């Protein structure tokens, strides 16, 4: 009889632990993955919306970039499991959010495709989705961001 009681107690403990891990650690990290993906999509879809775009397209692009930046900032300042996970996988959510805000601010302006591509690629670098970029391009982005930070701050942290 005592073996059955012990089995029930251990099963209940394991179930409670699994629930805790799933709800307090797993869900916030899954939410961070989702917001990271949405930020990458926002950058990809809206990075080069220039002055030749319709007013509705510019408004939609700005809204998408702003929402993505806000979501990244929210999760980066949120729960400890997400902060720990982002540190471990080296996502820089704050810097990516700052670049998205900058993209938001230049949306609707004719800044050229090179600038648009640069900031879009910077989002990829900060969110560690830069596998499609060459090592030279990544180094170029990091160097230019350091120069931009030195010349005038766009809110990028040096990480």
C-alpha positions as CSV (number, residue, x, y, z in Angstrom):
1,X,0.0,0.0,0.0
2,X,2.8,2.5,0.8
3,X,4.3,1.9,-2.7
4,X,1.1,3.0,-4.2
5,X,0.9,6.1,-2.1
6,X,4.5,7.0,-2.9
7,X,3.7,6.5,-6.6
8,X,0.7,8.8,-6.4
9,X,2.7,11.5,-4.5
10,X,5.6,11.3,-7.0
11,X,3.2,11.4,-10.0
12,X,1.4,14.4,-8.6
13,X,4.7,16.1,-7.9
14,X,5.9,15.4,-11.4
15,X,2.7,16.7,-12.8
16,X,2.9,19.9,-10.8
17,X,6.5,20.4,-11.9
18,X,5.6,19.8,-15.6
19,X,2.8,22.3,-15.3
20,X,5.1,24.9,-13.7
21,X,7.8,24.4,-16.4
22,X,5.2,24.6,-19.2
23,X,3.4,27.6,-18.0
24,X,6.1,29.7,-16.3
25,X,9.0,28.9,-18.5
26,X,7.8,27.4,-21.8
27,X,5.0,29.7,-22.6
28,X,6.9,32.9,-22.2
29,X,9.8,31.6,-24.3
30,X,7.3,30.4,-27.0
31,X,5.8,33.9,-26.9
32,X,9.2,35.4,-27.3
33,X,9.8,33.1,-30.4
34,X,6.5,34.3,-31.8
35,X,7.3,38.0,-31.3
36,X,10.8,37.5,-32.7
37,X,9.3,36.0,-35.8
38,X,6.8,38.8,-36.2
39,X,9.6,41.4,-35.8
40,X,11.6,39.7,-38.6
41,X,8.5,39.6,-40.8
42,X,7.8,43.3,-40.1
43,X,11.3,44.3,-40.9
44,X,11.3,42.2,-44.1
45,X,7.9,43.4,-45.3
46,X,8.2,47.1,-44.4
47,X,11.9,48.1,-44.5
48,X,11.8,49.7,-47.9
49,X,8.4,51.5,-47.8
50,X,9.5,54.8,-49.3
51,X,8.0,58.1,-50.3
52,X,6.6,56.6,-53.5
53,X,4.2,54.3,-51.5
54,X,0.6,55.2,-50.9
55,X,-0.3,56.8,-47.7
56,X,-2.2,53.7,-46.6
57,X,0.8,51.6,-47.2
58,X,3.0,53.9,-45.2
59,X,0.6,54.0,-42.3
60,X,0.3,50.2,-42.3
61,X,4.1,49.8,-42.4
62,X,4.6,52.2,-39.6
63,X,2.0,50.4,-37.5
64,X,3.6,47.0,-38.2
65,X,7.1,48.2,-37.3
66,X,5.9,50.0,-34.2
67,X,3.9,47.0,-33.0
68,X,6.9,44.7,-33.5
69,X,9.3,47.1,-31.7
70,X,6.8,47.4,-28.8
71,X,6.4,43.6,-28.6
72,X,10.2,43.1,-28.5
73,X,10.7,45.7,-25.8
74,X,7.9,44.3,-23.7
75,X,9.3,40.8,-23.7
76,X,12.9,41.9,-23.2
77,X,11.9,43.7,-20.0
78,X,9.6,41.0,-18.9
79,X,10.0,37.6,-17.2
80,X,13.3,36.2,-16.2
81,X,13.0,33.0,-18.2
82,X,12.8,35.0,-21.4
83,X,15.7,37.3,-20.4
84,X,17.8,34.2,-19.5
85,X,16.9,32.5,-22.8
86,X,17.7,35.6,-24.8
87,X,21.0,35.9,-23.1
88,X,21.8,32.3,-23.7
89,X,20.9,32.4,-27.5
90,X,22.3,35.9,-27.8
91,X,19.2,37.7,-29.0
92,X,19.5,41.5,-28.5
93,X,15.8,42.4,-28.3
94,X,16.4,46.0,-27.2
95,X,18.7,46.7,-30.1
96,X,16.4,45.0,-32.6
97,X,13.5,47.1,-31.2
98,X,15.6,50.3,-31.6
99,X,16.3,49.5,-35.2
100,X,12.6,48.8,-35.8
101,X,11.8,52.2,-34.3
102,X,14.4,53.7,-36.6
103,X,12.8,51.9,-39.6
104,X,9.4,53.2,-38.4
105,X,10.8,56.8,-38.4
106,X,12.3,56.6,-41.9
107,X,9.2,54.9,-43.4
108,X,7.7,57.1,-46.1
109,X,11.0,58.8,-46.8
110,X,13.2,58.2,-49.8
111,X,16.4,57.1,-48.0
112,X,17.5,54.6,-50.7
113,X,17.5,50.8,-50.8
114,X,21.0,50.5,-49.3
115,X,19.8,52.2,-46.0
116,X,16.7,50.1,-45.9
117,X,18.6,46.9,-46.5
118,X,21.1,47.9,-43.9
119,X,18.6,48.4,-41.1
120,X,16.6,45.3,-42.2
121,X,19.8,43.3,-42.0
122,X,20.6,44.8,-38.7
123,X,17.4,43.4,-37.3
124,X,18.4,40.0,-38.6
125,X,21.8,40.3,-36.9
126,X,20.3,41.4,-33.5
127,X,17.7,38.6,-33.6
128,X,20.3,36.0,-34.7
129,X,18.5,35.2,-38.0
130,X,21.5,36.3,-40.2
131,X,22.4,32.9,-41.6
132,X,21.7,34.2,-45.1
133,X,24.1,37.1,-44.7
134,X,27.8,36.8,-45.4
135,X,30.3,37.2,-42.6
136,X,31.5,40.4,-44.3
137,X,28.0,41.8,-44.3
138,X,27.6,41.1,-40.6
139,X,30.9,42.7,-39.8
140,X,29.9,45.7,-42.0
141,X,26.6,46.1,-40.1
142,X,28.3,45.9,-36.7
143,X,30.9,48.4,-37.7
144,X,28.4,50.9,-39.2
145,X,26.1,50.5,-36.1
146,X,29.1,51.4,-33.9
147,X,29.8,54.5,-36.1
148,X,26.1,55.5,-35.9
149,X,26.1,55.1,-32.2
150,X,29.1,57.3,-31.9
151,X,27.8,60.0,-34.3
152,X,24.2,60.1,-33.1
153,X,22.3,57.7,-31.0
154,X,19.4,55.8,-32.5
155,X,19.0,54.0,-29.2
156,X,21.2,51.0,-30.0
157,X,22.9,49.3,-27.1
158,X,26.5,48.1,-27.7
159,X,26.2,44.4,-27.4
